[in-house]
Structure formats: C-alpha cells, structure tokens
Amino acid sequence: MKFNHSIADSISENKFLQSWIGKLILGGIALVATLRYSAGIYAWRQTELLERPKYQVLQQLSNGVELRRYEPYIIAETTIAGQSGFKQPSSQGFRVCAGYIFGKNRGMRQPKTATSWFRGEKSLEAEKMAMTAPVRVEGTVENKSTSEGEKMAMTAPVRVQGSTKYESSESSNPGKNGSTKVSFVIGSKYSLKTVPRPLDSKSIKLREVPAHTLAVRQFNGPPPSEERVRKERHIIDRALAKADVAMDENNVKQLTLKQKKKNGKGDDDTTLVYGYHDPFITPNFLRRNEVAVVVEGTV
C-alpha cells in the first residue's frame, strides 16, 4: 500500500511540475509578444512624429488613389548600379543614405570663432541630422498588363524610385543593367547651401526635387515585393485612365493626365515606392507604404 501511495504522489508531483512549466512557458511567450508589440507601437509613434514633405490632395480618384501636389524638397540620393527592382537593392541604399544622415558628412555650420566668422569661413565639423520620412526608392520592374559628421533629423518617407515597363510576359525579369535609386528626404531647416556635404560625394548626391504632381496609392504591410509594386502600379494606371482632368492647387490651370496617352498604361515609366516605417520593429499592420506615379513634373 505504501508503495502504491508513493507512486501516486510521484505522478501527482510530476503533473503539478508540468503544469507550472507549461504556465511559465506560456507566460514567457506572452511577455515576449507584449514587449515586441510595445516596442513596435513605440517605433510607429516615433515615426509618425517625423517631418514629411508637404503636399496638397488635389483629387480623390477611384480605388483609393490620390492626386497630390508636392512642394519642393531636398533629398540625399544614392544609386545602386546593376540592380533592378525595389525590395532587394533598397536595404543597401538605405545603409548608404543612413550613414550620411547619421554623421558621414561635413557640416556647414557657422564657425565658432569671431575671426572665422568675419572671414566668411564655414565649419566642416560633421553634423548629425534629424530623420525624416518617407524613404524613396526608384528601381526597375517589368510590369505585366495586369571625422564625426552632423547627425541630421530623420524624415519620412524613404523614397524608392524606378522604371516600370509593361510586358505581355507573365514573368518578371529585371534587367541586369538596371539601377535602383534610394533617397532620404532632408529636413526643411536645410537648403542646398546649408545642408551638410557627404564624405563620399560619389555615392551620395544632394539635389532639390521641384514641385510635382503624383498619383499615389497607400497600403499597409511589410516592404512591398516586386509583384505588389506591379499590382499597385496597375491599379493607379487604371484610376488615371478613368479620370479626365485634375485642377492644380490654385485652380488656375488644368493638369491633363499624361497616362491617358497610352490607354492607361502610363506615359512615364517612373515608379516611386515610399516607405514610412522601419522594416524590423513596427508591426506589419501599422507599416505605411505607398506606390506613386508621376503625373506632372520631375522627381
């Protein structure tokens, strides 16, 4: 009888131990998930505070497409040679642009000494610039008919810019000789005269993007694949084909939609992908992405 009691007690203790181990594991998973999403929401909130290019919505088209008129802004741009598409080269370009923003530059601050100021000299100390959004990426996809630098403030979005070509083929085969342009938007506190100069002037180019009009479609999710970019571009082109004209912000002249010249397939192959949030911490359902088509002006 004592032997049977000891077996029963042992089984009971094992079940109790297994129950507690299970609870600890579930509790640990819940804690990790809570921390993960808390960090993601915090990252999302911080990104929402970043400076962004100013624009005015001129017209709402079908399928959630907006016609926007952007004011001029400055970008720091790098070109990834021999790379077509959007997703793969954008990470390499992001690192180059981020390096410039976070200190690989020569600041153009006013000198600290009176003598240097009277001589009209500029300080070449590196400057950390504030982030902005979005990141712009310009790439090429084949579209189916379906010293310490100045740390600059981050802005949003990151721009990915490229060319979209329409092919009857059902497969995507980006050209090996293509290129992808990735750019960060520079904060409005800078002009082309005052913005810090990149240490590597061959990799990073500074330029002002003039006022322009885009047809833009926004969606949430991870950084878009080539297929997603093609899909969004096709939706935008169809929306433009249905529209007749749009008025500019002053209602002075009519903007004829160039895309109608090719029966909705787009007069300009340039396609922009804008990324507003980080691809690692922010949850997918909170990440904002945009695909844009140039309607008027240059980008």
N, C-alpha and C positions, 0 to 999 in steps of 0.2 A: 504493500500500500504506500509506504514512504517513497519507494522508487517511482511509482506512478505519479505521486504528488510532485516530485522533483521535475519529472518530465513536463507535466502540465505547467508548472511555474516557469520552466525554461522557455516553453513555447509562448507563454503569455508575455514574458520579458522581451523575447525577440520581436513579437508583434508590436509591443509598445515602442521598442527602439526603432523598428522600421517605420512606424507611424511618425515619430519625431524626425527621423532623417528625411522622410518624404516632405514633411512640413517645412523643414529647413531649406530643402532644395527649391520647393515652390516659392518660399519666401525670398530666397536669393534671386530667383528668376524675376519675381515681381519687382524687387528692389532695383535690379539692373535695368529692367524695362522702364521703370519710373525715372531713374537717373538719365537714361538715354533720351526719353522724350522731353524731360525737363530741360536738358541741355539743348535739344533740338528747338524747343519753343523759345528758349532764351536767344539762340542764334538767329532764329527767324525775327524776333522782336528787334534785335540789334540791327539786322539788315534793313528792316523797314524804316529805320531812322536815317539811313544813308542818303546823301544827296543824289538826285537823279536829274537827267536832262529835262528841261521844261518843254512841255508841248501842250497843244490845244486839240481837243477832239473836234474835227470838222463835221464828221458824219458817221452814223452807225449803219454799216452795211449788213447784209444777210450773214447768218451763221456766226454771229459774234465778232465779225471783222470790223475794226475801227479804222477810219481815215484820220490820221494825226498829222498836225503841222508842228515840226520841231524847231526850236530856236537853235542858233549856232552854239556849238560847244567844242571843247578841245579833247583830243584823245591821244593816248600813248599806244602805238600800234607796232606789232611785230608780225612778220610774215614767215610762215613755216613752209619752206620751199620743198617741192616734191611730194607734198601731202595734199590729197583731195578729201572732200567731205568735211564734217563738222566735229563729230564727237572725239575721234582719236587724236587729231592734232591739237585740240583745244587745251588739253592738260599741259602740253609742252609750252604752248604760247602763254597760258595762264602763269606758269612759273616765271617766264621771262618778264612779263609785264608786272607781276607782283614784286619781283626783285627790284625793279626800277622804282615802284611806288614806295617800297619799304626801305629805301636807302641807297640803292646803287645809282646815285645821281650826284650832280654838282648843283647845290642850291644857289639861287640868285638873290639871296638876301642882301639888305643894305649892310654895309660894313659897320663894325663895332667902334672903330676909332674915327675921330673927327678928321684927321689927316686924310684917311682913305675916302671919307665921305666927300671932302672938298675936291679930291682928285677924280671923283666920279667912278671909283672902283667898286666892284661887286664882290661879295663874299662867295667863295667857292666851297663853303662847307656843305657837306651832304645834308639833305633835308628829308625827314620822314613825312610823307604826305598822307592826308586823310583818305580813306577808302570811299568810293562812290559806287553806284550801281546804274545800269547793269554792265556785265561783261559782254562785249560784242565779239562775235566770231563770224568770219567770212570764209566760206570754203566752196568746194565744187562737188555737187552731186548730180547724178544723171536722173532726171525726173521722168517717171512714167506718165503716160497720158492719164493715168488715174492719180677810298677814305671813308668815313661814315657818311652816308647820304642823308638827304632830307626825307623823313618819313611823311608821306603825303596822306591826307584823309582818303579813306576808301569811299568810292561812289558805286552806284548801281545803275544799269546792269553791266555785265561783261558782254561785249559785242563779239559775235562770230559772224563773219561776212564771207559770202561766197557766190558762186555762179550755179544756177540751176538750169540744166539743159533737158529738154523734153525729147525722149526717145520712145519708140514703139516697143522696144525690148522690154521684157518682163524682169530683167535682172539689172542690178546696179553694178557698174564697173568704172569707178572713178579713175580718171587718167593719172598715170604715174607722174606726168609732168605738171600737174596742177599745183595749186598752192592754197593755203588757208591763212587768213588774216585774223589775228586775235587782238583786241584792243580794250583798254580800260578808259573809262571816261574820267577826265581830270576835273577836280573841283572848280567851281566858278570863281573862287578867290584868285585864280591864276589867269594870266594872259599868256600869249605866245612869247612875250618879252620877259615875263617873270617866272614862268614855270621852270623848275629845275631841269638841267640838261642831263640826259642819260650818260653814264660812264661808257656804255657800249653803244655808240651812235649808229653802228652798222645794224644792230639787232632791233633797236627801238627808234621809231620815228615819231616826232611830235607834229601834229597838224590840227588845224581847225576844220571841223565839219560844218559847212554852211547850212543855213536854214533849208529844210527839205520836208517833203510830204511822204509819209509811209502808209501803206495798208498793213495793219497789224492784227494778228490773232493770238490771244493769250490762252494758256493752258497750264495746269499743274502737273507735277510729276518729276521723275528723275531727268537728268540731262538727256535731251531727245536723241534718238537714233537717226540714222540716215533715212530710214523708212518713215519715221514720224515727221521729219522735216519735209519730205516729199508730200506726205499726206496733207500737212498744214498748208504748204505752198499751193497745192491743188485747190483746197477749199478757198483760199484767198483769191486765187485767179478766177474761180467761178463767181465769187461775190463781186469782183471788179467787173466781170463780163456782164452781170445783171444791172450794174449801176450805170447811169447815164453821165452825170457830171457831179462835181462837188465844188463848193464855194470855199475860197481861202478865208483866213481868219478875219479879214477886213471886208468881206463880201464885195470886193471891188472887181475881181475877175473870176472867170470860171476855169477850173482845172479840168481839162479833158483827160480822161483816164487812158493813158497810153496803152494799157494792157488790152483794150478792146481791138487794137490794130491786128492782133493775132488770134482773134476769136477766143479770148480768154486765156491764152497760153502765156501772156506776159510779153511786154515789149522789151523789158530789161531782164537779163538773166540773174542779176544780183539778188541774192537772198541773204537776209540777216537773221541770225539766231541770237536772242538776248537771254542771258541767264542772270537772275536777280539774287539767287541764294547759293550758299556753298553746296557742293555735291556730296558731302560726307555726314554732316551733323543734322541739318534741318530735315525733318521727315518729308517723304516724297509728296504727301498730300498738301504740304504747305509751300513747296517749292514753286516759284513762279517762273515760267518760261514764255518766250514769245518768238514767233516767226514773223518776219516782216518783208514786204516787197516795196521797192522804190517806185513811187508814183510820179514825183517831181523832184528835181534837184539831184545832188550827188551826196554820197555818204562815205 
